[in-house]
Amino acid sequence: MNDRIRRLVIEHARLAIAPADLHDDSDLYACGMTSHASVTLMLAVEEDLDLEFPDRLLTREVFSSIASIATAADGLRAVAGP
Amino acid sequence: MRHTLTTPRPGGAGVGFRIGLDVASVDDVRAALQRWGDRYLSRVYTAAEIEDCRRDEGLAAERLAARFAAKEAVVKVLRPRRDDPLPWTAIAVHRVAEGAPEARLSGAAAQLAQRDGVQSVEISLTHEGAIAAAVALATFADPTGGAA
């Protein structure tokens, strides 16, 4: 999951750092992700994983790192089932 | 006559306030609109906001960008915690009499405002070329500006 999210982050978050310097727990906002880029990243994750983030997950925390996005997405997929 | 505004300091006198400022790229909004279409619109803007931005030739990206900047400026005065949910549609910009913009808070945004004792939120927005910007001013009866 993390690699999948990483690919989407690199494509949509428009970070100010090189992909090689991006770690799973890197703070995406500190790496240059704007609020608007977080919207497009969310839409990209939803499209790629065929899920929708409910309002309760629309927090700064969830979209702050690859790891936190992956955790939230895993949780949604687990609830949705196979 | 001397007019004084008091900044939010614990134990101070007067009206507390916070200000928030944000900018948004018109090109980024236009690109998102083209790439994500209605999904982008419905996750970020209310139906009334979308209608306000509609023009004969379609949606005006610079107006949407100004509204996005306004939402983020309001977020800055509401100061949500990292784990506070805050959907973008909970903060809406409406045009009232003579075109003045007004921030309308609902759901999670209204709850955050209530939590901190926000009395009012005023906004101003603008766009020029590729940049849209907005400023928000929140006032509090509590002169600490809800800092306690």
gemmi code that builds the backbone of each chain (N, CA, C; Angstrom):
import gemmi

chains = {
    "A": [
        ("MET", (0.831, -1.216, 0.000), (0.000, 0.000, 0.000), (0.862, 1.261, 0.000)),
        ("ASN", (1.931, 1.236, 0.827), (2.757, 2.439, 0.916), (3.365, 2.829, -0.438)),
        ("ASP", (3.795, 1.821, -1.209), (4.396, 2.127, -2.519), (3.370, 2.730, -3.470)),
        ("ARG", (2.158, 2.245, -3.369), (1.073, 2.762, -4.219), (0.777, 4.221, -3.852)),
        ("ILE", (0.720, 4.480, -2.550), (0.468, 5.849, -2.093), (1.654, 6.745, -2.460)),
        ("ARG", (2.846, 6.202, -2.329), (4.051, 6.986, -2.659), (3.996, 7.464, -4.112)),
        ("ARG", (3.597, 6.571, -5.006), (3.510, 6.937, -6.425), (2.511, 8.084, -6.625)),
        ("LEU", (1.402, 8.006, -5.940), (0.386, 9.057, -6.068), (0.854, 10.366, -5.443)),
        ("VAL", (1.561, 10.268, -4.329), (2.097, 11.471, -3.679), (3.080, 12.174, -4.619)),
        ("ILE", (3.960, 11.403, -5.213), (4.960, 11.993, -6.115), (4.273, 12.659, -7.312)),
        ("GLU", (3.197, 12.037, -7.783), (2.511, 12.569, -8.962), (1.642, 13.785, -8.649)),
        ("HIS", (1.040, 13.812, -7.458), (0.002, 14.829, -7.197), (0.324, 15.831, -6.095)),
        ("ALA", (1.220, 15.493, -5.183), (1.417, 16.383, -4.022), (2.325, 17.565, -4.331)),
        ("ARG", (3.039, 17.498, -5.441), (3.886, 18.618, -5.889), (4.846, 19.055, -4.786)),
        ("LEU", (5.596, 18.092, -4.317), (6.508, 18.366, -3.210), (7.746, 19.121, -3.685)),
        ("ALA", (8.365, 19.785, -2.736), (9.560, 20.565, -3.039), (10.829, 19.757, -2.783)),
        ("ILE", (10.685, 18.455, -2.576), (11.870, 17.618, -2.336), (11.938, 16.511, -3.385)),
        ("ALA", (13.107, 15.930, -3.526), (13.298, 14.850, -4.492), (12.609, 13.592, -3.983)),
        ("PRO", (12.034, 12.798, -4.896), (11.369, 11.559, -4.466), (12.268, 10.666, -3.613)),
        ("ALA", (13.561, 10.673, -3.902), (14.472, 9.818, -3.133), (14.543, 10.232, -1.669)),
        ("ASP", (14.225, 11.486, -1.415), (14.277, 11.984, -0.033), (12.944, 11.844, 0.697)),
        ("LEU", (11.970, 11.290, 0.007), (10.634, 11.162, 0.597), (10.509, 9.823, 1.316)),
        ("HIS", (10.247, 9.890, 2.603), (10.097, 8.678, 3.403), (8.628, 8.480, 3.760)),
        ("ASP", (8.315, 7.275, 4.191), (6.917, 6.976, 4.509), (6.361, 7.894, 5.588)),
        ("ASP", (7.237, 8.323, 6.497), (6.760, 9.176, 7.586), (7.129, 10.648, 7.387)),
        ("SER", (7.601, 11.004, 6.209), (7.905, 12.419, 5.943), (6.626, 13.242, 6.050)),
        ("ASP", (6.736, 14.418, 6.658), (5.573, 15.315, 6.756), (5.371, 15.987, 5.395)),
        ("LEU", (4.302, 15.622, 4.719), (4.080, 16.117, 3.355), (3.883, 17.625, 3.321)),
        ("TYR", (3.244, 18.166, 4.351), (3.044, 19.625, 4.390), (4.395, 20.324, 4.556)),
        ("ALA", (5.240, 19.753, 5.393), (6.568, 20.339, 5.589), (7.410, 20.198, 4.325)),
        ("CYS", (7.064, 19.208, 3.501), (7.790, 18.995, 2.244), (7.224, 19.838, 1.103)),
        ("GLY", (6.277, 20.697, 1.396), (5.806, 21.628, 0.373), (4.425, 21.371, -0.186)),
        ("MET", (3.724, 20.367, 0.335), (2.387, 20.105, -0.194), (1.443, 21.227, 0.246)),
        ("THR", (0.777, 21.842, -0.718), (-0.197, 22.890, -0.389), (-1.532, 22.251, -0.012)),
        ("SER", (-2.390, 23.066, 0.557), (-3.725, 22.575, 0.904), (-4.460, 22.106, -0.345)),
        ("HIS", (-4.302, 22.869, -1.419), (-4.996, 22.477, -2.646), (-4.426, 21.180, -3.215)),
        ("ALA", (-3.127, 20.997, -3.098), (-2.532, 19.739, -3.560), (-3.033, 18.566, -2.723)),
        ("SER", (-3.333, 18.812, -1.461), (-3.870, 17.722, -0.633), (-5.244, 17.288, -1.141)),
        ("VAL", (-5.990, 18.210, -1.721), (-7.289, 17.859, -2.305), (-7.081, 16.936, -3.503)),
        ("THR", (-6.190, 17.324, -4.399), (-5.991, 16.507, -5.599), (-5.356, 15.159, -5.245)),
        ("LEU", (-4.516, 15.162, -4.210), (-3.953, 13.880, -3.757), (-5.072, 12.983, -3.230)),
        ("MET", (-5.960, 13.558, -2.444), (-7.085, 12.769, -1.926), (-7.913, 12.186, -3.073)),
        ("LEU", (-8.209, 12.998, -4.079), (-9.007, 12.514, -5.210), (-8.271, 11.416, -5.968)),
        ("ALA", (-6.961, 11.564, -6.093), (-6.170, 10.553, -6.796), (-6.165, 9.234, -6.032)),
        ("VAL", (-6.025, 9.304, -4.717), (-6.037, 8.075, -3.902), (-7.407, 7.407, -4.003)),
        ("GLU", (-8.438, 8.212, -3.924), (-9.789, 7.647, -4.011), (-10.008, 6.943, -5.352)),
        ("GLU", (-9.553, 7.578, -6.413), (-9.731, 6.975, -7.739), (-8.909, 5.704, -7.881)),
        ("ASP", (-7.661, 5.771, -7.444), (-6.765, 4.626, -7.608), (-7.209, 3.423, -6.788)),
        ("LEU", (-7.709, 3.676, -5.593), (-8.067, 2.583, -4.690), (-9.570, 2.307, -4.654)),
        ("ASP", (-10.311, 3.059, -5.444), (-11.755, 2.890, -5.503), (-12.381, 2.962, -4.110)),
        ("LEU", (-12.116, 4.057, -3.450), (-12.702, 4.290, -2.130), (-13.016, 5.772, -2.002)),
        ("GLU", (-13.667, 6.120, -0.904), (-13.953, 7.528, -0.651), (-13.688, 7.829, 0.817)),
        ("PHE", (-12.888, 8.849, 1.035), (-12.618, 9.260, 2.409), (-13.865, 9.941, 2.978)),
        ("PRO", (-14.406, 9.394, 4.057), (-15.560, 10.061, 4.675), (-15.112, 11.324, 5.407)),
        ("ASP", (-16.069, 12.159, 5.752), (-15.750, 13.430, 6.403), (-14.883, 13.242, 7.649)),
        ("ARG", (-15.122, 12.153, 8.398), (-14.397, 11.980, 9.659), (-12.886, 11.784, 9.432)),
        ("LEU", (-12.506, 11.431, 8.204), (-11.077, 11.236, 7.908), (-10.460, 12.444, 7.201)),
        ("LEU", (-11.218, 13.482, 7.023), (-10.677, 14.680, 6.354), (-9.977, 15.557, 7.387)),
        ("THR", (-8.858, 15.034, 7.871), (-8.057, 15.733, 8.873), (-6.664, 16.000, 8.306)),
        ("ARG", (-6.007, 16.959, 8.887), (-4.621, 17.237, 8.488), (-3.735, 16.033, 8.793)),
        ("GLU", (-4.060, 15.343, 9.880), (-3.264, 14.187, 10.303), (-3.266, 13.094, 9.233)),
        ("VAL", (-4.437, 12.784, 8.704), (-4.547, 11.681, 7.736), (-3.692, 11.951, 6.501)),
        ("PHE", (-3.669, 13.199, 6.043), (-2.965, 13.495, 4.791), (-1.557, 14.047, 5.022)),
        ("SER", (-1.033, 13.796, 6.216), (0.270, 14.371, 6.559), (1.446, 13.512, 6.116)),
        ("SER", (1.215, 12.254, 5.792), (2.346, 11.402, 5.380), (1.849, 10.226, 4.544)),
        ("ILE", (2.770, 9.597, 3.844), (2.433, 8.378, 3.090), (1.867, 7.321, 4.033)),
        ("ALA", (2.529, 7.169, 5.170), (2.115, 6.133, 6.118), (0.709, 6.383, 6.653)),
        ("SER", (0.397, 7.644, 6.963), (-0.922, 7.920, 7.543), (-2.025, 7.780, 6.494)),
        ("ILE", (-1.739, 8.146, 5.258), (-2.729, 7.954, 4.194), (-2.964, 6.459, 3.976)),
        ("ALA", (-1.874, 5.697, 3.966), (-1.984, 4.253, 3.750), (-2.771, 3.592, 4.875)),
        ("THR", (-2.528, 4.030, 6.103), (-3.266, 3.469, 7.242), (-4.755, 3.741, 7.102)),
        ("ALA", (-5.090, 4.986, 6.743), (-6.501, 5.342, 6.572), (-7.127, 4.548, 5.428)),
        ("ALA", (-6.399, 4.430, 4.317), (-6.926, 3.701, 3.163), (-7.095, 2.218, 3.488)),
        ("ASP", (-6.126, 1.652, 4.194), (-6.246, 0.246, 4.599), (-7.486, 0.044, 5.461)),
        ("GLY", (-7.723, 0.991, 6.371), (-8.890, 0.889, 7.238), (-10.184, 0.926, 6.452)),
        ("LEU", (-10.243, 1.792, 5.460), (-11.455, 1.891, 4.648), (-11.675, 0.635, 3.821)),
        ("ARG", (-10.593, 0.085, 3.295), (-10.716, -1.130, 2.480), (-11.097, -2.329, 3.333)),
        ("ALA", (-10.605, -2.345, 4.567), (-10.942, -3.452, 5.471), (-12.429, -3.436, 5.804)),
        ("VAL", (-12.963, -2.230, 6.001), (-14.389, -2.103, 6.312), (-15.228, -2.486, 5.101)),
        ("ALA", (-14.750, -2.063, 3.901), (-15.503, -2.333, 2.678), (-15.504, -3.813, 2.332)),
        ("GLY", (-14.448, -4.531, 2.735), (-14.347, -5.959, 2.454), (-13.885, -6.218, 1.041)),
        ("PRO", (-13.760, -7.511, 0.687), (-13.229, -7.876, -0.632), (-14.215, -7.539, -1.747)),
    ],
    "B": [
        ("MET", (-10.417, 61.601, 18.323), (-10.874, 60.329, 18.878), (-9.818, 59.264, 18.580)),
        ("ARG", (-9.571, 58.458, 19.561), (-8.558, 57.431, 19.379), (-9.219, 56.052, 19.376)),
        ("HIS", (-8.909, 55.266, 18.354), (-9.469, 53.925, 18.262), (-8.361, 52.916, 18.528)),
        ("THR", (-8.663, 51.928, 19.322), (-7.658, 50.933, 19.661), (-8.206, 49.529, 19.443)),
        ("LEU", (-7.444, 48.721, 18.744), (-7.759, 47.301, 18.658), (-6.802, 46.574, 19.583)),
        ("THR", (-7.322, 45.640, 20.295), (-6.486, 44.907, 21.243), (-6.173, 43.526, 20.695)),
        ("THR", (-4.925, 43.180, 20.622), (-4.547, 41.859, 20.167), (-4.856, 40.841, 21.262)),
        ("PRO", (-5.067, 39.563, 20.882), (-5.453, 38.581, 21.881), (-4.318, 38.245, 22.846)),
        ("ARG", (-4.409, 38.726, 24.031), (-3.423, 38.395, 25.058), (-4.167, 37.997, 26.325)),
        ("PRO", (-3.754, 36.909, 26.960), (-4.435, 36.511, 28.191), (-4.452, 37.662, 29.188)),
        ("GLY", (-5.624, 37.884, 29.719), (-5.734, 38.934, 30.714), (-5.879, 40.317, 30.140)),
        ("GLY", (-5.874, 40.433, 28.824), (-5.970, 41.748, 28.210), (-7.403, 42.225, 28.165)),
        ("ALA", (-7.591, 43.416, 27.622), (-8.933, 43.972, 27.536), (-9.322, 44.137, 26.074)),
        ("GLY", (-10.619, 44.279, 25.829), (-11.089, 44.525, 24.471), (-11.520, 43.246, 23.788)),
        ("VAL", (-11.603, 43.326, 22.473), (-12.071, 42.199, 21.684), (-10.874, 41.428, 21.156)),
        ("GLY", (-10.887, 40.110, 21.338), (-9.811, 39.293, 20.794), (-10.049, 39.011, 19.329)),
        ("PHE", (-8.989, 38.779, 18.597), (-9.167, 38.447, 17.186), (-8.013, 37.578, 16.698)),
        ("ARG", (-8.270, 36.913, 15.602), (-7.235, 36.166, 14.877), (-7.382, 36.538, 13.408)),
        ("ILE", (-6.275, 36.536, 12.701), (-6.357, 36.739, 11.259), (-5.738, 35.541, 10.549)),
        ("GLY", (-6.225, 35.270, 9.354), (-5.690, 34.200, 8.529), (-5.557, 34.688, 7.098)),
        ("LEU", (-4.504, 34.278, 6.436), (-4.248, 34.706, 5.059), (-3.885, 33.482, 4.229)),
        ("ASP", (-4.381, 33.410, 3.007), (-4.028, 32.279, 2.164), (-4.063, 32.689, 0.695)),
        ("VAL", (-3.255, 32.038, -0.098), (-3.258, 32.246, -1.543), (-3.501, 30.911, -2.236)),
        ("ALA", (-4.055, 30.978, -3.431), (-4.293, 29.770, -4.217), (-3.934, 30.054, -5.671)),
        ("SER", (-3.413, 29.035, -6.318), (-3.046, 29.152, -7.722), (-4.270, 28.923, -8.604)),
        ("VAL", (-4.576, 29.894, -9.444), (-5.720, 29.749, -10.359), (-5.458, 28.587, -11.319)),
        ("ASP", (-4.235, 28.450, -11.761), (-3.904, 27.355, -12.683), (-4.111, 25.991, -12.023)),
        ("ASP", (-3.756, 25.874, -10.745), (-3.962, 24.605, -10.036), (-5.444, 24.260, -9.956)),
        ("VAL", (-6.246, 25.268, -9.679), (-7.697, 25.040, -9.582), (-8.254, 24.662, -10.958)),
        ("ARG", (-7.795, 25.363, -11.996), (-8.269, 25.052, -13.349), (-7.870, 23.622, -13.730)),
        ("ALA", (-6.654, 23.232, -13.377), (-6.184, 21.879, -13.696), (-7.009, 20.835, -12.942)),
        ("ALA", (-7.295, 21.104, -11.681), (-8.097, 20.159, -10.893), (-9.505, 20.037, -11.464)),
        ("LEU", (-10.029, 21.164, -11.892), (-11.368, 21.182, -12.481), (-11.400, 20.338, -13.752)),
        ("GLN", (-10.361, 20.469, -14.557), (-10.308, 19.717, -15.812), (-10.075, 18.225, -15.559)),
        ("ARG", (-9.225, 17.930, -14.564), (-8.870, 16.528, -14.310), (-9.960, 15.779, -13.547)),
        ("TRP", (-10.545, 16.460, -12.529), (-11.447, 15.745, -11.627), (-12.908, 16.150, -11.764)),
        ("GLY", (-13.146, 17.275, -12.423), (-14.519, 17.685, -12.714), (-15.430, 17.764, -11.506)),
        ("ASP", (-16.597, 17.118, -11.615), (-17.610, 17.228, -10.565), (-17.143, 16.641, -9.231)),
        ("ARG", (-16.286, 15.642, -9.283), (-15.790, 15.071, -8.016), (-15.010, 16.130, -7.251)),
        ("TYR", (-14.181, 16.875, -7.959), (-13.432, 17.966, -7.313), (-14.394, 19.013, -6.770)),
        ("LEU", (-15.330, 19.422, -7.583), (-16.262, 20.476, -7.171), (-17.056, 20.071, -5.933)),
        ("SER", (-17.586, 18.859, -5.967), (-18.489, 18.462, -4.881), (-17.763, 18.233, -3.563)),
        ("ARG", (-16.476, 17.931, -3.621), (-15.731, 17.708, -2.375), (-15.244, 19.004, -1.749)),
        ("VAL", (-15.188, 20.068, -2.547), (-14.582, 21.317, -2.054), (-15.590, 22.448, -1.915)),
        ("TYR", (-16.525, 22.541, -2.842), (-17.406, 23.706, -2.905), (-18.874, 23.301, -2.699)),
        ("THR", (-19.628, 24.218, -2.113), (-21.062, 23.963, -1.977), (-21.749, 24.262, -3.321)),
        ("ALA", (-22.966, 23.788, -3.434), (-23.722, 24.025, -4.666), (-23.881, 25.528, -4.926)),
        ("ALA", (-24.099, 26.284, -3.851), (-24.267, 27.737, -4.013), (-22.966, 28.388, -4.479)),
        ("GLU", (-21.850, 27.916, -3.968), (-20.561, 28.468, -4.401), (-20.324, 28.171, -5.877)),
        ("ILE", (-20.635, 26.963, -6.275), (-20.445, 26.584, -7.681), (-21.309, 27.472, -8.578)),
        ("GLU", (-22.529, 27.704, -8.133), (-23.436, 28.546, -8.913), (-22.892, 29.972, -9.009)),
        ("ASP", (-22.328, 30.467, -7.899), (-21.748, 31.817, -7.889), (-20.598, 31.953, -8.887)),
        ("CYS", (-19.940, 30.843, -9.180), (-18.753, 30.876, -10.043), (-19.077, 30.520, -11.492)),
        ("ARG", (-20.339, 30.263, -11.757), (-20.714, 29.838, -13.102), (-20.787, 31.040, -14.041)),
        ("ARG", (-20.267, 30.855, -15.231), (-20.307, 31.879, -16.266), (-20.808, 31.230, -17.553)),
        ("ASP", (-21.108, 32.051, -18.530), (-21.634, 31.506, -19.787), (-20.698, 30.452, -20.376)),
        ("GLU", (-19.399, 30.711, -20.254), (-18.425, 29.808, -20.859), (-18.006, 28.679, -19.931)),
        ("GLY", (-18.641, 28.579, -18.768), (-18.290, 27.529, -17.820), (-17.989, 28.113, -16.460)),
        ("LEU", (-17.234, 27.363, -15.676), (-16.905, 27.837, -14.330), (-15.664, 28.713, -14.366)),
        ("ALA", (-15.699, 29.789, -13.595), (-14.566, 30.714, -13.545), (-13.545, 30.205, -12.521)),
        ("ALA", (-12.415, 29.709, -13.019), (-11.402, 29.125, -12.129), (-10.886, 30.147, -11.130)),
        ("GLU", (-10.772, 31.415, -11.552), (-10.236, 32.418, -10.617), (-11.190, 32.658, -9.454)),
        ("ARG", (-12.463, 32.527, -9.691), (-13.435, 32.696, -8.604), (-13.404, 31.490, -7.669)),
        ("LEU", (-13.293, 30.308, -8.254), (-13.165, 29.113, -7.414), (-11.887, 29.199, -6.576)),
        ("ALA", (-10.804, 29.653, -7.196), (-9.526, 29.754, -6.475), (-9.637, 30.750, -5.321)),
        ("ALA", (-10.335, 31.858, -5.547), (-10.514, 32.835, -4.466), (-11.306, 32.226, -3.322)),
        ("ARG", (-12.280, 31.409, -3.659), (-13.063, 30.756, -2.610), (-12.232, 29.718, -1.877)),
        ("PHE", (-11.395, 29.008, -2.608), (-10.523, 28.045, -1.924), (-9.579, 28.773, -0.963)),
        ("ALA", (-9.016, 29.879, -1.418), (-8.134, 30.656, -0.532), (-8.894, 31.142, 0.696)),
        ("ALA", (-10.137, 31.538, 0.505), (-10.947, 32.004, 1.634), (-11.196, 30.875, 2.632)),
        ("LYS", (-11.494, 29.678, 2.110), (-11.704, 28.539, 3.009), (-10.451, 28.298, 3.856)),
        ("GLU", (-9.297, 28.337, 3.208), (-8.054, 28.070, 3.938), (-7.717, 29.212, 4.897)),
        ("ALA", (-8.061, 30.433, 4.533), (-7.847, 31.557, 5.457), (-8.716, 31.377, 6.701)),
        ("VAL", (-9.936, 30.895, 6.494), (-10.830, 30.652, 7.635), (-10.303, 29.488, 8.475)),
        ("VAL", (-9.784, 28.459, 7.820), (-9.181, 27.350, 8.571), (-8.107, 27.894, 9.514)),
        ("LYS", (-7.350, 28.859, 9.033), (-6.260, 29.397, 9.851), (-6.777, 30.139, 11.080)),
        ("VAL", (-7.941, 30.730, 11.001), (-8.471, 31.388, 12.197), (-9.209, 30.393, 13.104)),
        ("LEU", (-9.683, 29.304, 12.527), (-10.354, 28.295, 13.355), (-9.346, 27.406, 14.083)),
        ("ARG", (-8.170, 27.271, 13.503), (-7.075, 26.514, 14.120), (-7.489, 25.105, 14.561)),
        ("PRO", (-7.921, 24.277, 13.626), (-8.255, 22.906, 14.010), (-7.018, 22.153, 14.470)),
        ("ARG", (-7.209, 21.196, 15.371), (-6.112, 20.305, 15.748), (-5.848, 19.367, 14.571)),
        ("ARG", (-4.724, 18.695, 14.595), (-4.348, 17.841, 13.468), (-5.368, 16.727, 13.225)),
        ("ASP", (-6.064, 16.331, 14.284), (-7.023, 15.237, 14.115), (-8.472, 15.720, 14.105)),
        ("ASP", (-8.676, 17.014, 13.958), (-10.041, 17.537, 13.819), (-10.492, 17.405, 12.364)),
        ("PRO", (-11.548, 16.651, 12.102), (-12.060, 16.595, 10.719), (-12.600, 17.963, 10.309)),
        ("LEU", (-12.316, 18.355, 9.071), (-12.832, 19.647, 8.593), (-13.008, 19.585, 7.075)),
        ("PRO", (-14.180, 19.091, 6.633), (-14.440, 19.064, 5.183), (-14.447, 20.487, 4.621)),
        ("TRP", (-13.972, 20.631, 3.395), (-13.875, 21.966, 2.798), (-15.259, 22.599, 2.640)),
        ("THR", (-16.272, 21.773, 2.447), (-17.607, 22.322, 2.233), (-18.226, 22.877, 3.523)),
        ("ALA", (-17.590, 22.629, 4.664), (-18.110, 23.180, 5.932), (-17.845, 24.676, 6.040)),
        ("ILE", (-17.008, 25.192, 5.160), (-16.763, 26.636, 5.095), (-17.170, 27.087, 3.702)),
        ("ALA", (-18.140, 27.959, 3.635), (-18.648, 28.391, 2.333), (-18.591, 29.908, 2.216)),
        ("VAL", (-18.336, 30.353, 1.005), (-18.303, 31.789, 0.722), (-19.558, 32.160, -0.050)),
        ("HIS", (-20.250, 33.154, 0.458), (-21.453, 33.628, -0.231), (-21.335, 35.111, -0.486)),
        ("ARG", (-21.937, 35.531, -1.568), (-22.016, 36.962, -1.870), (-23.308, 37.501, -1.279)),
        ("VAL", (-23.188, 38.533, -0.485), (-24.392, 39.145, 0.076), (-24.601, 40.495, -0.590)),
        ("ALA", (-25.271, 41.395, 0.070), (-25.637, 42.682, -0.527), (-24.434, 43.389, -1.119)),
        ("GLU", (-24.606, 43.909, -2.305), (-23.589, 44.693, -3.007), (-22.304, 43.906, -3.247)),
        ("GLY", (-22.426, 42.594, -3.297), (-21.289, 41.772, -3.690), (-20.294, 41.452, -2.606)),
        ("ALA", (-20.530, 41.913, -1.395), (-19.588, 41.635, -0.309), (-19.587, 40.142, 0.004)),
        ("PRO", (-18.405, 39.552, 0.244), (-18.366, 38.132, 0.560), (-18.648, 37.882, 2.042)),
        ("GLU", (-19.224, 36.734, 2.299), (-19.547, 36.356, 3.674), (-19.173, 34.890, 3.860)),
        ("ALA", (-18.546, 34.584, 4.982), (-18.204, 33.193, 5.291), (-19.343, 32.563, 6.075)),
        ("ARG", (-19.806, 31.432, 5.598), (-20.839, 30.703, 6.323), (-20.256, 29.370, 6.789)),
        ("LEU", (-20.315, 29.153, 8.084), (-19.751, 27.945, 8.674), (-20.864, 26.973, 9.007)),
        ("SER", (-20.620, 25.715, 8.737), (-21.589, 24.684, 9.088), (-20.830, 23.467, 9.602)),
        ("GLY", (-21.557, 22.527, 10.175), (-20.968, 21.261, 10.604), (-19.714, 21.424, 11.445)),
        ("ALA", (-18.641, 20.770, 11.015), (-17.405, 20.755, 11.796), (-16.817, 22.150, 11.959)),
        ("ALA", (-16.942, 22.989, 10.949), (-16.384, 24.344, 11.058), (-17.145, 25.152, 12.101)),
        ("ALA", (-18.464, 25.018, 12.116), (-19.269, 25.729, 13.107), (-18.939, 25.232, 14.512)),
        ("GLN", (-18.694, 23.930, 14.633), (-18.349, 23.378, 15.950), (-17.004, 23.905, 16.436)),
        ("LEU", (-16.039, 24.009, 15.526), (-14.731, 24.557, 15.912), (-14.870, 26.011, 16.348)),
        ("ALA", (-15.678, 26.763, 15.613), (-15.882, 28.170, 15.967), (-16.527, 28.282, 17.345)),
        ("GLN", (-17.488, 27.426, 17.589), (-18.174, 27.448, 18.886), (-17.212, 27.036, 19.998)),
        ("ARG", (-16.387, 26.054, 19.726), (-15.437, 25.566, 20.731), (-14.524, 26.679, 21.218)),
        ("ASP", (-14.110, 27.532, 20.286), (-13.177, 28.601, 20.649), (-13.865, 29.926, 20.945)),
        ("GLY", (-15.186, 29.954, 20.873), (-15.900, 31.185, 21.192), (-15.805, 32.255, 20.123)),
        ("VAL", (-15.730, 31.826, 18.865), (-15.689, 32.799, 17.768), (-17.036, 33.513, 17.671)),
        ("GLN", (-16.988, 34.838, 17.623), (-18.222, 35.607, 17.496), (-18.576, 35.878, 16.049)),
        ("SER", (-17.569, 36.168, 15.252), (-17.834, 36.443, 13.844), (-16.591, 36.147, 13.034)),
        ("VAL", (-16.794, 35.864, 11.759), (-15.684, 35.669, 10.825), (-15.945, 36.545, 9.609)),
        ("GLU", (-15.041, 37.464, 9.369), (-15.142, 38.326, 8.195), (-14.079, 37.898, 7.190)),
        ("ILE", (-14.396, 37.998, 5.927), (-13.436, 37.616, 4.893), (-13.372, 38.675, 3.801)),
        ("SER", (-12.253, 38.675, 3.117), (-12.092, 39.486, 1.914), (-11.284, 38.665, 0.930)),
        ("LEU", (-11.678, 38.664, -0.335), (-10.953, 37.861, -1.311), (-10.671, 38.660, -2.574)),
        ("THR", (-9.665, 38.223, -3.286), (-9.288, 38.906, -4.513), (-8.604, 37.917, -5.447)),
        ("HIS", (-8.510, 38.282, -6.712), (-7.699, 37.497, -7.654), (-7.127, 38.434, -8.689)),
        ("GLU", (-5.932, 38.100, -9.111), (-5.245, 38.896, -10.121), (-4.355, 37.947, -10.909)),
        ("GLY", (-4.662, 37.782, -12.173), (-3.862, 36.882, -12.980), (-3.913, 35.459, -12.450)),
        ("ALA", (-2.753, 34.912, -12.164), (-2.664, 33.511, -11.787), (-2.858, 33.262, -10.297)),
        ("ILE", (-3.041, 34.315, -9.525), (-3.095, 34.173, -8.066), (-4.429, 34.665, -7.518)),
        ("ALA", (-4.984, 33.899, -6.610), (-6.138, 34.339, -5.833), (-5.704, 34.374, -4.370)),
        ("ALA", (-6.286, 35.279, -3.614), (-5.889, 35.415, -2.217), (-7.105, 35.786, -1.381)),
        ("ALA", (-7.008, 35.484, -0.101), (-8.098, 35.836, 0.810), (-7.537, 36.046, 2.206)),
        ("VAL", (-8.223, 36.889, 2.951), (-7.879, 37.097, 4.351), (-9.149, 36.885, 5.168)),
        ("ALA", (-8.980, 36.320, 6.351), (-10.105, 36.109, 7.261), (-9.772, 36.745, 8.598)),
        ("LEU", (-10.781, 37.303, 9.219), (-10.642, 37.896, 10.548), (-11.732, 37.310, 11.433)),
        ("ALA", (-11.309, 36.657, 12.507), (-12.270, 36.121, 13.473), (-12.226, 36.977, 14.721)),
        ("THR", (-13.393, 37.281, 15.261), (-13.437, 38.053, 16.497), (-13.988, 37.181, 17.627)),
        ("PHE", (-13.551, 37.518, 18.826), (-13.937, 36.757, 20.019), (-14.347, 37.745, 21.105)),
        ("ALA", (-15.353, 37.389, 21.876), (-15.686, 38.219, 23.043), (-14.573, 38.098, 24.070)),
        ("ASP", (-13.983, 36.899, 24.127), (-12.870, 36.640, 25.035), (-11.614, 37.307, 24.481)),
        ("PRO", (-11.013, 38.264, 25.188), (-9.865, 38.964, 24.653), (-8.628, 38.089, 24.457)),
        ("THR", (-8.662, 36.845, 24.957), (-7.525, 35.953, 24.681), (-7.649, 35.355, 23.298)),
        ("GLY", (-8.744, 35.622, 22.606), (-8.917, 35.045, 21.279), (-9.037, 33.542, 21.313)),
        ("GLY", (-9.632, 33.039, 22.388), (-9.800, 31.591, 22.494), (-8.510, 30.860, 22.734)),
        ("ALA", (-7.483, 31.586, 23.163), (-6.156, 30.970, 23.333), (-6.063, 30.145, 24.593)),
        ("ALA", (-6.962, 30.380, 25.535), (-6.857, 29.687, 26.823), (-7.151, 28.214, 26.678)),
    ],
}
model = gemmi.Model(1)
for chain_id, residues in chains.items():
    chain = gemmi.Chain(chain_id)
    for i, (resn, *xyz) in enumerate(residues, 1):
        res = gemmi.Residue()
        res.name, res.seqid = resn, gemmi.SeqId(i, " ")
        for name, pos in zip(("N", "CA", "C"), xyz):
            atom = gemmi.Atom()
            atom.name, atom.element = name, gemmi.Element(name[0])
            atom.pos, atom.b_iso = gemmi.Position(*pos), 0.0
            res.add_atom(atom)
        chain.add_residue(res)
    model.add_chain(chain)
structure = gemmi.Structure()
structure.add_model(model)
structure.setup_entities()
